[in-house]
Amino acid sequence: MRESTLSSADLIWPVFVVEGDRLREPVSTLPGVERLSIDLLVPAAREAALLGIPAIAVFPVLAPHKKDARGSGALDPSGLACRAVRALKDAVPDLVLIGDIALDPYTSHGHDGVLDADERDVDNDETVAILASMAVVHARAGFDVVATSDMMDGRVAAIRRALDEAGLTATAILAYAAKYASAFYGPFRDAVGSSRAGGPVAGPIDKRTYQMDPANRREALREVALDVAEGADMVMVKPGMLYLDVVREVREAVDVPVLAYQVSGEYAMLRAAAEASAFAWEDALLESLAGFKRAGADAVLTYAAVEVARRLQQDGGHGR
Ligand code: PBG
């Protein structure tokens, strides 16, 4: 009588990769998550694949001196993300590799795009052109899916055109279509070092000129429709846990796969409450993921993917 089920095949594992060798760095605001150097990421990815997790999303973490105002590292075919994907493809060929297309890991100011003349906002169109090249570089390096987490307008169409022109017709586009300007990205920004803006708007980073207002529901449907029309193969709602109403509405509005992201702050919130003995971690985690499935998500990105997949395997794949 159970109406929806959770299996490891529903999970996508977001991972952070750093330069170096045998490096495993905890993220203080994201307990249980570690930034790994490529040599340690490869066996971790192999374990994820063996547990039945079909895909991972790779986020590079650059040292501050490698960042600049234009995010030029994003276009480097021998940059960290591209080297990671080559190593992962060689070692775990069946694992689907999702590359993040946005400039924030690469910019000194932490924004997802380049800034306009007075440095108060991103320059949408200039950024779109860079993102299209970035998608080609990442697809050539071996990413199966390019994921637009930047929220610039028109980038899906530009990326689709650039991929087609480069002959990369098998690369899929996952559009972070409805991405809200959320406080719950805090731990992720700590992990990649993008939490504070510089320049005239120094202070905690504010992405409200391109990410969506949490109060808006119709706008999410409009953003999703635009991205699908521009050629997105899959769409995402993010954050997920706090926006399950949006997940459900998007699921009903389109026929492409709908993904949802249990973002860093949502994961950290569950961990912190469990550590304070408010509830049992695994029970709360599985319940939160059951909610995503019930809302209609076809796949869920969660930092707990490996942990959940191990637990599901113990339970014979049936959950609780
Ligand atoms: C940025 C990006 C963010 C996340 C994924 N890609 C943060 C942001 O928009 O500032 C957040 C993911 C999370 O919080 O887990 N392109």
Boltz pocket constraint, residues with backbone or C-beta under 6 A from the ligand:
constraints:
  - pocket:
      binder: B
      contacts: [[A, 100], [A, 102], [A, 103], [A, 104], [A, 110], [A, 112], [A, 149], [A, 150], [A, 184], [A, 185], [A, 186], [A, 187], [A, 188], [A, 189], [A, 207], [A, 262], [A, 263], [A, 264], [A, 265]]
      max_distance: 6.0
